[in-house]
Amino acid sequence: MHDLNNLLFTLLIYIGSFSAGLLGSLTGLGGGVIVVPMLTVLFGVDIHFAAGASLISVIATSSGAASAYVKEGYSNIRIGMFLEIATTIGAVIGASIVGIISVNAVSIIFAFILVYSALTTFLKKNEHVVHELDPIAQKLKLNGNYPVGDELVSYNVQKVPQGFIMMIFAGVLSGLLGIGSGAAKVLAMDQIMKIPFKVSTTTSNFMIGVTAAASAGIYLKYGYIHAALVMPVMLGVLTGAFLGAKLLTFTSSKSLKIIFSVIILVMAYEMLKNGLK
């Protein structure tokens, strides 16, 4: 009976993680955003073990889905690698000031940023087609193109310094709150740097693994990586992410933005609730 319960528990975690991986892959948020609340609220898993399993699954998703997106021509590797410098700096700062800054205050501020972001993403009518060339983006060769149907559409990256600063903030959030901060990354690329939404989400997927890997080592050191929990979560998120990568080609940017906005609002509610505790 005990073995049967364990098997059922593992299967349910796999199904939940599969859904998380699918949504995380399509929206660029990474499955971790959904995995942590799912494990803690639905399955009563300790938040530290949930975050540990989530971080490992984020590394797996980032490696799995990102390779598919790079192959299909969505991810911009140059942008990803350039902005990863900023998020890593931020993650180190965030991890260093955990004891100094009130995580409650950060959660509340982040919740309001998320609500604003969800509304602006949802209300934005169309993709940016920016024709002006940004000298910094040109120098760093960040401009690119991505597939829309059967043709390649070019885009020009804007406001590189502002985007870089926002990425440091995303890294700080990641270090402080133990999240992949995919939301802040997508918003920095989409809203500030005027990168098309599908390129922003897929490039965020490419990046979150590096940010998660920086934190995962610390979780491993404290014994929060539990193999029996990590395995179904990682497999579920990974298979969901691969399916997401296949579906992205057929999904419209408009429906992606609606899904993204809804998930962001749920996250904002959770952050606000935790912050006010």
Secondary structure, 3 states (H helix, E strand, C coil): CHHHHHHHHHHHHHHHHHHHHHHHHHHCCCCHHHHHHHHHHHCCCCHHHHHHHHHHHHHHHHHHHHHHHHHHCCCCHHHHHHHHHHHHHHHHHHHHCCCCCCHHHHHHHHHHHHHHHHHHHHHCCCCCCCCCCCHHHHHCCCCEEEEECCEEEEECCCCHHHHHHHHHHHHHHHHHHCCCCHHHHHHHHHHHCCCCHHHHHHHHHHHHHHHHHHHHHHHHHCCCCCHHHHHHHHHHHHHHHHHHHHHHCCCCHHHHHHHHHHHHHHHHHHHHHHHHC
